[in-house]
Amino acid sequence: MKFRRKIKYFFTGKAAKLLINSILFTCRIRIRGEEAVKELRAKKTPIIYVYWHRHIFFTIYKFKNSGARPLISLSPDGELVSRIGEEFGLNPVRGSSSKGGARAFLKLVNTIKGSAPPENTDSQKKDIIKSFCGGAGGSFFKKRPLLAEGRDSTEILITADGPKGPLKEIKDGTVFLAQKTGAVIVPFCWYSSRVKVLEKTWDRFIVPLPFGRVTFVYGAPFVVPRDTKKAELPGIKQKIKAELDRLENELEEGAGHPASGGPAGGQTFEKV
């Protein structure tokens, strides 16, 4: 990556963190459905969280400082999201179904099984700092502490329809990963009483507005047995999609907004 691009992503990541923190500092946040997740964590069961791509904004904040491992594409947009995730204490794995997918899949498998070596070592971070500072370390570019591996290394974040769609279509990799590793798939969704919907984006990306009421809800966990037949996988994907859609529709209607795909009339949220 070129030096100027590194600088751009570095400062953009810092600015995005400030923006996200500033908006959500003014919001009231409620978490629902966490009982099953707490039970899975208590048993040290690996978890694969899945969510629609349009919900990335608050997801980064929700899992801040957890060391959770989001799967993020190798695209320029993915690089930016990865830097923002790192600012919030996440530990990204880079790759997608279209590029770097096999390598990312193996890394996630090893991470879930507890055999993945920690990334972002001290020597790697020193190299990054030197590249930013023209070969010399500086106080402005302070190293962040190594991200925790422990429990949090067994929690994966995957955009079910990411990184470029098709919209609300579950990718095969999520189900295969759960089948191979024994991890439990947990869908989740969030919505706010005040949001901007970016209508020109492929996923109708949502951004919470200041002073809103944000509700984050975990859905029903899914287990994919190792002996699951290939012919059964589409049915499992459909069940996960149905749960994600149910959560989203419930939250949108609860916030006084029409459910996704519903009638256009009566919308009270802001659009771009």
N, C-alpha and C positions, 0 to 999 in steps of 0.2 A: 504494500500500500504506500502511495506517495506521501511525502512528508506533509504537504499542505492538506491532503485529505485527512491524515491523522489528526492534525490540529483542528480541522473543521469538526470532525466527529467528537473530539474531546470536548470542545467548548459547547457544541450543540447538546451533548449528553448532560453537561452541567446545567445548561439553561433549561432543558426539558425537565430535569429533576426539580429545579426551583419552581417551574410552572406547575407541575403535578402536585408537589407538596403545598404550594400556595392555594391552589383550588380546593384540594381535599381537606386542608386545615379548616376551611370554613363550612365543611359539610358535616351533617350528622350521618354516621355509618352504623348500619345494623347487619349482623351476621346471623343467618338462619341455617338450620340443618347440619350443624357442626358435630352433633353427637356421634354419628357413624364415623366421621373422620378422626375424632379423638380416640375412638375405640381401635381403629386401624393403626394409629400412631402408637398407642399403648402396646399393641402386639408387634410393633416394628414391621408391619406389613408394608411393602413398597406400594406407592400410589402413583398412578398416572392420571393427572387432572386434565380434562378436556373441556374446551370452551370454543365458542365461535370467534373467528378472527376479529370481528368488530368490537370485541370486549377487551382488547389488549390494554387500553389506557388504565383502567382501575386495577386490572389484574396485576400489573407490575407493582403498584402501590400495595395491594393486599398481601403479596408475598415478599415484601421488602425484608431484607436482612435475614432471610430464611435459608439462603444457600440453595434453594430449589433450582432445578435445572430446566429452563425453558428451551425447547427446540426452536431454533431461529434460522431462517434461510441464509444462504451465502450471498444474497443480492445486496446492493448498496443500501436499500431500505432496511434489510435485515441487519446490516452492520450498525446502522444507527440505533435500531431497537436493541441490539445486543449491548451497545455502549450504555444505553439508558438503563437496561437491566442490571448491568454491572454496577452502575452508580447506586442502585437500590439494593445491592447485596445479593443479586442472583448470580448463578454460575452457568451461563449459556452453553449449549451444545449446538454447533453450527452444521446445517445441512437441511435438505428438504427432499421431497419425492422426485424433484426434477434435477437436483444437483447436490452431490455429496451425500445422498441419502443412505447408501450402504455403510459408509464410514460412520455417519451419525447414528445409524441404527445399532451398529456394533458397540459404539461408545455408550449408548443408553443401556444396552443389555448388560455390559460390564459394570456400569454404574449401579444399576439395580441389584446386581448380584454381589455388589460390594468389592469388586476387583479392579475398579477403575482407578488409576493413579490420579492424585489431585492435580488440577490445572493451575495456571497462574502462579508458578513457583516464584521464590524470591529472585532468582537469577533472571527469569523471564520479565518480571516487573522492573528490574533494574535496567534491562535492555530497553524497555518501553520508555522509561523515564529519561534515559540518555538520549534516545531518539528525539524526544520532545524538546530537550534542553540543549541540543547541539553538542551532546557528548558529555555533559556534566550534570550531575544531579542538582536539583534546586528545591528549595523549601515549598514553592508553590505547587510542585508536582509531587505531592506526598503519596507514598504507597498506601493502598488500602490493605487491611489485614487479610490474610488468607481466608477464603470462604470455608465455612464449616462443612465437613463431609458427613460425619455421624448420621443421625436420623434424616437430616434434610437432604442428604445425597440420594435418598431413595424416593424423593418426591420430584416427579417430572411434570412439566407443563407443556401441553401440546395444543396448538390451534387446530381443531378438528377439521376445518375446511381451508387451512392455510397452506402456503402463504398467498396463493393467488386464486383460490377457488377450485372448482365451481362453488358458488355460494351454498352454504349449509349442506355440504356433501361430505360425509365422513370418509377420511382416507383409510386405506387398508392397513397402513403401517402401525396405527394405534392399536388395532385389534391384534395384529401379529405380535407386537411387543408384549402385550399383556399375556397372550397365550404362551410365549416362549419363556417369560420370566416369572409368571405367577403373580404379577402385580395386579392390583385392583384398579379398575377404571372408575373415576369419580367425576361426573359432569358437574359443572357449576355455571352460574350466570350472575350478572349484576345489572342493575338499572337504577336510574335516579329520577327524582321528581322534576329535575331541571337538567336537560341534556341538549347538546347540539348533535344533529344527525348530519353527517357529511354525505349528502345525497349523491355527489359525483364520484365517490369511491365505489369500487366493485362490491364491497361488503356493507355499505352504508354505516361506516365507522361511527361510533358514538363517543362523545366527550362529555363528562359531567360538567355542569356549570357551577359557579360558586353558590354557596348557601342552599344547596339542594339536600335532599334526603336520599342517601345511597343505600340500597339494600343488596346484599350479596348472599346468595343461597346455594348450598350444596345440594346436589340431586342424589338419587338412589345409586349405590355402588353396583358395578358390574364385574363379575368374575368370568374369565374365559378359560375353561378347562383345557389342559394340554392336549387331550384327545379329541378336541373339537374338530369336526370334519370341515373341509374346505367349503362344502356346499352350505354349511350352517353359518358361515361368516357374514354373508349379506344380511341375514336376519338379525344378527347381533348388532351390526352397524345401524340397521334401521331402528332397533330399540334404543340405542344410544342417541340417535338423532331425535327420536320422538321425545326422549326425556329432556334433551337440550331445548327443543322447541317448546315443550310444556313449561319449563322454568322461565324461558324468555317471555312467553305470552302471559304467564301469570304475573310476572313482575311489571310488564308494560301496562297491563290492565289495572294492576294495583296502584300504579302511579298516575292513573287517569289518562293513559295514552292508548290508542288503538293497538292491538297486537300486530306483530310483524306480518305483513301480507294482508292486513285487514283493510277496511274502507278508509279512504283518504280523508273523508270529512271529519271535522271536529278535532283535528290534531292541535294540541296546545304546546308542543315542544318546538324549539327553534331549529331551523334548517340552514344549511350552507349550500 
